[in-house]
Amino acid sequence: MKRSRKTLFAIYKHGKHLGNERGKDENDAIKKYLIAALFNELSTDLEFASLYRARIALKNIHY
């Protein structure tokens, strides 16, 4: 079984680093972060999700 390649993203809200999450792209990483942070019902709310930003983690590690 081939393992899919996912990128590590740093997740931010209002410029504050909240954590890291792997995903296929920024939106996928944000959605996974929201689910992990117990915001499962709000993960499909576009207005709520738009408060979050994702950037590729530096050197594939981030604080």
PyMOL Python script that loads the backbone (N, CA, C, O; Angstrom):
from pymol import cmd

cmd.read_pdbstr("""\
ATOM      1  N   MET A   1       0.833  -1.171   0.000  1.00  0.00           N
ATOM      2  CA  MET A   1       0.000   0.000   0.000  1.00  0.00           C
ATOM      3  C   MET A   1       0.885   1.244   0.000  1.00  0.00           C
ATOM      4  O   MET A   1       1.781   1.379   0.833  1.00  0.00           O
ATOM      5  N   LYS A   2       0.628   2.133  -0.926  1.00  0.00           N
ATOM      6  CA  LYS A   2       1.429   3.339  -1.055  1.00  0.00           C
ATOM      7  C   LYS A   2       0.911   4.419  -0.106  1.00  0.00           C
ATOM      8  O   LYS A   2      -0.294   4.651  -0.011  1.00  0.00           O
ATOM      9  N   ARG A   3       1.820   5.063   0.581  1.00  0.00           N
ATOM     10  CA  ARG A   3       1.452   6.122   1.510  1.00  0.00           C
ATOM     11  C   ARG A   3       1.353   7.448   0.755  1.00  0.00           C
ATOM     12  O   ARG A   3       2.270   7.816   0.021  1.00  0.00           O
ATOM     13  N   SER A   4       0.245   8.162   0.934  1.00  0.00           N
ATOM     14  CA  SER A   4       0.086   9.439   0.237  1.00  0.00           C
ATOM     15  C   SER A   4       0.945  10.510   0.911  1.00  0.00           C
ATOM     16  O   SER A   4       1.105  10.524   2.131  1.00  0.00           O
ATOM     17  N   ARG A   5       1.478  11.381   0.110  1.00  0.00           N
ATOM     18  CA  ARG A   5       2.361  12.442   0.598  1.00  0.00           C
ATOM     19  C   ARG A   5       1.512  13.628   1.033  1.00  0.00           C
ATOM     20  O   ARG A   5       0.793  14.213   0.223  1.00  0.00           O
ATOM     21  N   LYS A   6       1.595  13.978   2.294  1.00  0.00           N
ATOM     22  CA  LYS A   6       0.881  15.136   2.811  1.00  0.00           C
ATOM     23  C   LYS A   6       1.890  16.122   3.375  1.00  0.00           C
ATOM     24  O   LYS A   6       2.913  15.731   3.937  1.00  0.00           O
ATOM     25  N   THR A   7       1.596  17.376   3.221  1.00  0.00           N
ATOM     26  CA  THR A   7       2.480  18.455   3.637  1.00  0.00           C
ATOM     27  C   THR A   7       2.091  18.918   5.035  1.00  0.00           C
ATOM     28  O   THR A   7       0.911  18.923   5.385  1.00  0.00           O
ATOM     29  N   LEU A   8       3.078  19.305   5.830  1.00  0.00           N
ATOM     30  CA  LEU A   8       2.829  19.842   7.155  1.00  0.00           C
ATOM     31  C   LEU A   8       2.581  21.339   7.036  1.00  0.00           C
ATOM     32  O   LEU A   8       3.383  22.070   6.454  1.00  0.00           O
ATOM     33  N   PHE A   9       1.465  21.782   7.595  1.00  0.00           N
ATOM     34  CA  PHE A   9       1.089  23.191   7.568  1.00  0.00           C
ATOM     35  C   PHE A   9       1.026  23.733   8.986  1.00  0.00           C
ATOM     36  O   PHE A   9       0.599  23.035   9.905  1.00  0.00           O
ATOM     37  N   ALA A  10       1.449  24.971   9.163  1.00  0.00           N
ATOM     38  CA  ALA A  10       1.275  25.690  10.419  1.00  0.00           C
ATOM     39  C   ALA A  10      -0.070  26.406  10.327  1.00  0.00           C
ATOM     40  O   ALA A  10      -0.347  27.074   9.331  1.00  0.00           O
ATOM     41  N   ILE A  11      -0.904  26.275  11.350  1.00  0.00           N
ATOM     42  CA  ILE A  11      -2.242  26.852  11.362  1.00  0.00           C
ATOM     43  C   ILE A  11      -2.228  28.110  12.224  1.00  0.00           C
ATOM     44  O   ILE A  11      -1.724  28.104  13.348  1.00  0.00           O
ATOM     45  N   TYR A  12      -2.796  29.203  11.674  1.00  0.00           N
ATOM     46  CA  TYR A  12      -2.847  30.492  12.357  1.00  0.00           C
ATOM     47  C   TYR A  12      -4.282  31.005  12.409  1.00  0.00           C
ATOM     48  O   TYR A  12      -5.093  30.733  11.524  1.00  0.00           O
ATOM     49  N   LYS A  13      -4.572  31.755  13.472  1.00  0.00           N
ATOM     50  CA  LYS A  13      -5.836  32.490  13.569  1.00  0.00           C
ATOM     51  C   LYS A  13      -5.478  33.877  14.069  1.00  0.00           C
ATOM     52  O   LYS A  13      -4.884  34.020  15.137  1.00  0.00           O
ATOM     53  N   HIS A  14      -5.834  34.894  13.306  1.00  0.00           N
ATOM     54  CA  HIS A  14      -5.515  36.287  13.624  1.00  0.00           C
ATOM     55  C   HIS A  14      -4.023  36.476  13.874  1.00  0.00           C
ATOM     56  O   HIS A  14      -3.633  37.240  14.758  1.00  0.00           O
ATOM     57  N   GLY A  15      -3.188  35.787  13.105  1.00  0.00           N
ATOM     58  CA  GLY A  15      -1.736  35.926  13.211  1.00  0.00           C
ATOM     59  C   GLY A  15      -1.095  35.138  14.336  1.00  0.00           C
ATOM     60  O   GLY A  15       0.127  35.172  14.482  1.00  0.00           O
ATOM     61  N   LYS A  16      -1.882  34.427  15.140  1.00  0.00           N
ATOM     62  CA  LYS A  16      -1.340  33.639  16.250  1.00  0.00           C
ATOM     63  C   LYS A  16      -1.238  32.176  15.845  1.00  0.00           C
ATOM     64  O   LYS A  16      -2.207  31.584  15.369  1.00  0.00           O
ATOM     65  N   HIS A  17      -0.052  31.596  16.038  1.00  0.00           N
ATOM     66  CA  HIS A  17       0.170  30.202  15.681  1.00  0.00           C
ATOM     67  C   HIS A  17      -0.567  29.313  16.674  1.00  0.00           C
ATOM     68  O   HIS A  17      -0.360  29.409  17.883  1.00  0.00           O
ATOM     69  N   LEU A  18      -1.438  28.440  16.143  1.00  0.00           N
ATOM     70  CA  LEU A  18      -2.249  27.559  16.989  1.00  0.00           C
ATOM     71  C   LEU A  18      -1.754  26.129  17.015  1.00  0.00           C
ATOM     72  O   LEU A  18      -1.938  25.423  18.007  1.00  0.00           O
ATOM     73  N   GLY A  19      -1.130  25.698  15.941  1.00  0.00           N
ATOM     74  CA  GLY A  19      -0.663  24.326  15.886  1.00  0.00           C
ATOM     75  C   GLY A  19      -0.289  23.931  14.475  1.00  0.00           C
ATOM     76  O   GLY A  19      -0.213  24.775  13.581  1.00  0.00           O
ATOM     77  N   ASN A  20      -0.057  22.647  14.280  1.00  0.00           N
ATOM     78  CA  ASN A  20       0.334  22.116  12.979  1.00  0.00           C
ATOM     79  C   ASN A  20      -0.627  21.014  12.575  1.00  0.00           C
ATOM     80  O   ASN A  20      -1.215  20.340  13.421  1.00  0.00           O
ATOM     81  N   GLU A  21      -0.776  20.842  11.276  1.00  0.00           N
ATOM     82  CA  GLU A  21      -1.621  19.762  10.764  1.00  0.00           C
ATOM     83  C   GLU A  21      -1.144  19.383   9.371  1.00  0.00           C
ATOM     84  O   GLU A  21      -0.720  20.238   8.593  1.00  0.00           O
ATOM     85  N   ARG A  22      -1.216  18.098   9.066  1.00  0.00           N
ATOM     86  CA  ARG A  22      -0.868  17.624   7.729  1.00  0.00           C
ATOM     87  C   ARG A  22      -2.107  17.623   6.851  1.00  0.00           C
ATOM     88  O   ARG A  22      -3.220  17.382   7.317  1.00  0.00           O
ATOM     89  N   GLY A  23      -1.891  17.897   5.567  1.00  0.00           N
ATOM     90  CA  GLY A  23      -2.994  17.883   4.624  1.00  0.00           C
ATOM     91  C   GLY A  23      -2.500  17.936   3.196  1.00  0.00           C
ATOM     92  O   GLY A  23      -1.322  18.182   2.937  1.00  0.00           O
ATOM     93  N   LYS A  24      -3.430  17.698   2.258  1.00  0.00           N
ATOM     94  CA  LYS A  24      -3.105  17.761   0.835  1.00  0.00           C
ATOM     95  C   LYS A  24      -2.865  19.196   0.398  1.00  0.00           C
ATOM     96  O   LYS A  24      -2.032  19.459  -0.469  1.00  0.00           O
ATOM     97  N   ASP A  25      -3.606  20.131   1.009  1.00  0.00           N
ATOM     98  CA  ASP A  25      -3.470  21.547   0.705  1.00  0.00           C
ATOM     99  C   ASP A  25      -3.873  22.345   1.946  1.00  0.00           C
ATOM    100  O   ASP A  25      -4.185  21.764   2.986  1.00  0.00           O
ATOM    101  N   GLU A  26      -3.866  23.677   1.835  1.00  0.00           N
ATOM    102  CA  GLU A  26      -4.177  24.530   2.983  1.00  0.00           C
ATOM    103  C   GLU A  26      -5.570  24.255   3.537  1.00  0.00           C
ATOM    104  O   GLU A  26      -5.743  24.128   4.749  1.00  0.00           O
ATOM    105  N   ASN A  27      -6.559  24.164   2.659  1.00  0.00           N
ATOM    106  CA  ASN A  27      -7.938  23.961   3.106  1.00  0.00           C
ATOM    107  C   ASN A  27      -8.120  22.621   3.804  1.00  0.00           C
ATOM    108  O   ASN A  27      -8.835  22.530   4.802  1.00  0.00           O
ATOM    109  N   ASP A  28      -7.485  21.597   3.291  1.00  0.00           N
ATOM    110  CA  ASP A  28      -7.564  20.275   3.901  1.00  0.00           C
ATOM    111  C   ASP A  28      -6.942  20.297   5.303  1.00  0.00           C
ATOM    112  O   ASP A  28      -7.487  19.706   6.235  1.00  0.00           O
ATOM    113  N   ALA A  29      -5.812  20.971   5.447  1.00  0.00           N
ATOM    114  CA  ALA A  29      -5.141  21.054   6.750  1.00  0.00           C
ATOM    115  C   ALA A  29      -5.991  21.836   7.751  1.00  0.00           C
ATOM    116  O   ALA A  29      -6.084  21.448   8.915  1.00  0.00           O
ATOM    117  N   ILE A  30      -6.606  22.926   7.313  1.00  0.00           N
ATOM    118  CA  ILE A  30      -7.464  23.718   8.199  1.00  0.00           C
ATOM    119  C   ILE A  30      -8.659  22.890   8.646  1.00  0.00           C
ATOM    120  O   ILE A  30      -9.012  22.896   9.825  1.00  0.00           O
ATOM    121  N   LYS A  31      -9.281  22.181   7.719  1.00  0.00           N
ATOM    122  CA  LYS A  31     -10.439  21.353   8.062  1.00  0.00           C
ATOM    123  C   LYS A  31     -10.057  20.276   9.077  1.00  0.00           C
ATOM    124  O   LYS A  31     -10.786  20.041  10.040  1.00  0.00           O
ATOM    125  N   LYS A  32      -8.915  19.622   8.863  1.00  0.00           N
ATOM    126  CA  LYS A  32      -8.456  18.590   9.800  1.00  0.00           C
ATOM    127  C   LYS A  32      -8.134  19.198  11.159  1.00  0.00           C
ATOM    128  O   LYS A  32      -8.405  18.580  12.189  1.00  0.00           O
ATOM    129  N   TYR A  33      -7.560  20.399  11.179  1.00  0.00           N
ATOM    130  CA  TYR A  33      -7.259  21.061  12.451  1.00  0.00           C
ATOM    131  C   TYR A  33      -8.542  21.362  13.214  1.00  0.00           C
ATOM    132  O   TYR A  33      -8.614  21.133  14.421  1.00  0.00           O
ATOM    133  N   LEU A  34      -9.552  21.871  12.521  1.00  0.00           N
ATOM    134  CA  LEU A  34     -10.818  22.200  13.179  1.00  0.00           C
ATOM    135  C   LEU A  34     -11.488  20.958  13.755  1.00  0.00           C
ATOM    136  O   LEU A  34     -12.058  21.004  14.845  1.00  0.00           O
ATOM    137  N   ILE A  35     -11.419  19.859  13.029  1.00  0.00           N
ATOM    138  CA  ILE A  35     -11.983  18.606  13.528  1.00  0.00           C
ATOM    139  C   ILE A  35     -11.217  18.137  14.763  1.00  0.00           C
ATOM    140  O   ILE A  35     -11.827  17.709  15.743  1.00  0.00           O
ATOM    141  N   ALA A  36      -9.894  18.214  14.723  1.00  0.00           N
ATOM    142  CA  ALA A  36      -9.076  17.790  15.860  1.00  0.00           C
ATOM    143  C   ALA A  36      -9.284  18.696  17.075  1.00  0.00           C
ATOM    144  O   ALA A  36      -9.148  18.250  18.214  1.00  0.00           O
ATOM    145  N   ALA A  37      -9.612  19.965  16.832  1.00  0.00           N
ATOM    146  CA  ALA A  37      -9.837  20.918  17.920  1.00  0.00           C
ATOM    147  C   ALA A  37     -11.290  20.876  18.401  1.00  0.00           C
ATOM    148  O   ALA A  37     -11.739  21.781  19.106  1.00  0.00           O
ATOM    149  N   LEU A  38     -12.016  19.833  18.024  1.00  0.00           N
ATOM    150  CA  LEU A  38     -13.398  19.598  18.436  1.00  0.00           C
ATOM    151  C   LEU A  38     -14.377  20.642  17.895  1.00  0.00           C
ATOM    152  O   LEU A  38     -15.417  20.889  18.506  1.00  0.00           O
ATOM    153  N   PHE A  39     -14.053  21.250  16.766  1.00  0.00           N
ATOM    154  CA  PHE A  39     -14.966  22.140  16.062  1.00  0.00           C
ATOM    155  C   PHE A  39     -15.566  21.404  14.867  1.00  0.00           C
ATOM    156  O   PHE A  39     -15.742  21.995  13.802  1.00  0.00           O
ATOM    157  N   ASN A  40     -15.877  20.136  15.033  1.00  0.00           N
ATOM    158  CA  ASN A  40     -16.321  19.291  13.930  1.00  0.00           C
ATOM    159  C   ASN A  40     -17.531  19.874  13.200  1.00  0.00           C
ATOM    160  O   ASN A  40     -17.549  19.904  11.969  1.00  0.00           O
ATOM    161  N   GLU A  41     -18.550  20.341  13.946  1.00  0.00           N
ATOM    162  CA  GLU A  41     -19.739  20.893  13.301  1.00  0.00           C
ATOM    163  C   GLU A  41     -19.437  22.171  12.534  1.00  0.00           C
ATOM    164  O   GLU A  41     -20.079  22.460  11.524  1.00  0.00           O
ATOM    165  N   LEU A  42     -18.463  22.934  13.010  1.00  0.00           N
ATOM    166  CA  LEU A  42     -18.129  24.213  12.376  1.00  0.00           C
ATOM    167  C   LEU A  42     -17.118  24.073  11.243  1.00  0.00           C
ATOM    168  O   LEU A  42     -16.812  25.053  10.564  1.00  0.00           O
ATOM    169  N   SER A  43     -16.596  22.866  11.031  1.00  0.00           N
ATOM    170  CA  SER A  43     -15.561  22.691  10.004  1.00  0.00           C
ATOM    171  C   SER A  43     -16.104  22.930   8.601  1.00  0.00           C
ATOM    172  O   SER A  43     -15.330  23.205   7.684  1.00  0.00           O
ATOM    173  N   THR A  44     -17.414  22.830   8.416  1.00  0.00           N
ATOM    174  CA  THR A  44     -18.014  23.084   7.089  1.00  0.00           C
ATOM    175  C   THR A  44     -18.529  24.516   6.963  1.00  0.00           C
ATOM    176  O   THR A  44     -18.974  24.915   5.887  1.00  0.00           O
ATOM    177  N   ASP A  45     -18.477  25.288   8.035  1.00  0.00           N
ATOM    178  CA  ASP A  45     -18.920  26.684   8.012  1.00  0.00           C
ATOM    179  C   ASP A  45     -17.814  27.535   7.391  1.00  0.00           C
ATOM    180  O   ASP A  45     -16.761  27.733   7.997  1.00  0.00           O
ATOM    181  N   LEU A  46     -18.056  28.032   6.191  1.00  0.00           N
ATOM    182  CA  LEU A  46     -17.025  28.777   5.456  1.00  0.00           C
ATOM    183  C   LEU A  46     -16.617  30.056   6.162  1.00  0.00           C
ATOM    184  O   LEU A  46     -15.442  30.424   6.140  1.00  0.00           O
ATOM    185  N   GLU A  47     -17.565  30.741   6.790  1.00  0.00           N
ATOM    186  CA  GLU A  47     -17.237  31.990   7.486  1.00  0.00           C
ATOM    187  C   GLU A  47     -16.330  31.717   8.680  1.00  0.00           C
ATOM    188  O   GLU A  47     -15.379  32.463   8.914  1.00  0.00           O
ATOM    189  N   PHE A  48     -16.607  30.666   9.432  1.00  0.00           N
ATOM    190  CA  PHE A  48     -15.771  30.300  10.577  1.00  0.00           C
ATOM    191  C   PHE A  48     -14.392  29.838  10.108  1.00  0.00           C
ATOM    192  O   PHE A  48     -13.372  30.243  10.666  1.00  0.00           O
ATOM    193  N   ALA A  49     -14.365  29.002   9.096  1.00  0.00           N
ATOM    194  CA  ALA A  49     -13.086  28.479   8.590  1.00  0.00           C
ATOM    195  C   ALA A  49     -12.229  29.585   7.975  1.00  0.00           C
ATOM    196  O   ALA A  49     -11.005  29.466   7.945  1.00  0.00           O
ATOM    197  N   SER A  50     -12.852  30.660   7.483  1.00  0.00           N
ATOM    198  CA  SER A  50     -12.084  31.743   6.856  1.00  0.00           C
ATOM    199  C   SER A  50     -11.263  32.532   7.873  1.00  0.00           C
ATOM    200  O   SER A  50     -10.389  33.307   7.484  1.00  0.00           O
ATOM    201  N   LEU A  51     -11.526  32.352   9.168  1.00  0.00           N
ATOM    202  CA  LEU A  51     -10.733  33.014  10.203  1.00  0.00           C
ATOM    203  C   LEU A  51      -9.350  32.393  10.344  1.00  0.00           C
ATOM    204  O   LEU A  51      -8.453  32.987  10.943  1.00  0.00           O
ATOM    205  N   TYR A  52      -9.180  31.198   9.792  1.00  0.00           N
ATOM    206  CA  TYR A  52      -7.936  30.438   9.932  1.00  0.00           C
ATOM    207  C   TYR A  52      -7.111  30.519   8.655  1.00  0.00           C
ATOM    208  O   TYR A  52      -7.657  30.582   7.553  1.00  0.00           O
ATOM    209  N   ARG A  53      -5.795  30.515   8.814  1.00  0.00           N
ATOM    210  CA  ARG A  53      -4.861  30.519   7.695  1.00  0.00           C
ATOM    211  C   ARG A  53      -3.872  29.372   7.888  1.00  0.00           C
ATOM    212  O   ARG A  53      -3.581  28.971   9.015  1.00  0.00           O
ATOM    213  N   ALA A  54      -3.368  28.858   6.787  1.00  0.00           N
ATOM    214  CA  ALA A  54      -2.365  27.799   6.842  1.00  0.00           C
ATOM    215  C   ALA A  54      -1.194  28.182   5.956  1.00  0.00           C
ATOM    216  O   ALA A  54      -1.373  28.706   4.857  1.00  0.00           O
ATOM    217  N   ARG A  55      -0.011  27.918   6.442  1.00  0.00           N
ATOM    218  CA  ARG A  55       1.220  28.134   5.680  1.00  0.00           C
ATOM    219  C   ARG A  55       2.060  26.882   5.799  1.00  0.00           C
ATOM    220  O   ARG A  55       2.036  26.195   6.820  1.00  0.00           O
ATOM    221  N   ILE A  56       2.800  26.594   4.749  1.00  0.00           N
ATOM    222  CA  ILE A  56       3.680  25.428   4.793  1.00  0.00           C
ATOM    223  C   ILE A  56       4.681  25.620   5.927  1.00  0.00           C
ATOM    224  O   ILE A  56       5.312  26.672   6.039  1.00  0.00           O
ATOM    225  N   ALA A  57       4.821  24.598   6.763  1.00  0.00           N
ATOM    226  CA  ALA A  57       5.718  24.672   7.910  1.00  0.00           C
ATOM    227  C   ALA A  57       7.175  24.766   7.452  1.00  0.00           C
ATOM    228  O   ALA A  57       7.572  24.128   6.477  1.00  0.00           O
ATOM    229  N   LEU A  58       7.946  25.553   8.152  1.00  0.00           N
ATOM    230  CA  LEU A  58       9.350  25.747   7.829  1.00  0.00           C
ATOM    231  C   LEU A  58      10.128  24.459   8.025  1.00  0.00           C
ATOM    232  O   LEU A  58      10.041  23.824   9.076  1.00  0.00           O
ATOM    233  N   LYS A  59      10.887  24.078   7.013  1.00  0.00           N
ATOM    234  CA  LYS A  59      11.723  22.875   7.046  1.00  0.00           C
ATOM    235  C   LYS A  59      10.943  21.635   7.477  1.00  0.00           C
ATOM    236  O   LYS A  59      11.498  20.713   8.074  1.00  0.00           O
ATOM    237  N   ASN A  60       9.648  21.631   7.165  1.00  0.00           N
ATOM    238  CA  ASN A  60       8.735  20.529   7.488  1.00  0.00           C
ATOM    239  C   ASN A  60       8.621  20.266   8.987  1.00  0.00           C
ATOM    240  O   ASN A  60       8.149  19.211   9.412  1.00  0.00           O
ATOM    241  N   ILE A  61       9.063  21.248   9.784  1.00  0.00           N
ATOM    242  CA  ILE A  61       8.834  21.232  11.229  1.00  0.00           C
ATOM    243  C   ILE A  61       8.458  22.647  11.611  1.00  0.00           C
ATOM    244  O   ILE A  61       8.924  23.595  10.978  1.00  0.00           O
ATOM    245  N   HIS A  62       7.664  22.810  12.586  1.00  0.00           N
ATOM    246  CA  HIS A  62       7.281  24.127  13.045  1.00  0.00           C
ATOM    247  C   HIS A  62       7.058  24.026  14.529  1.00  0.00           C
ATOM    248  O   HIS A  62       6.790  22.938  15.039  1.00  0.00           O
ATOM    249  N   TYR A  63       7.157  25.108  15.222  1.00  0.00           N
ATOM    250  CA  TYR A  63       7.063  25.002  16.648  1.00  0.00           C
ATOM    251  C   TYR A  63       5.803  24.310  17.052  1.00  0.00           C
ATOM    252  O   TYR A  63       5.553  24.129  18.243  1.00  0.00           O
TER     253      TYR A  63
END
""", "prot")
cmd.dss("prot")
cmd.show_as("cartoon", "prot")
cmd.util.cbc("prot")
cmd.orient("prot")
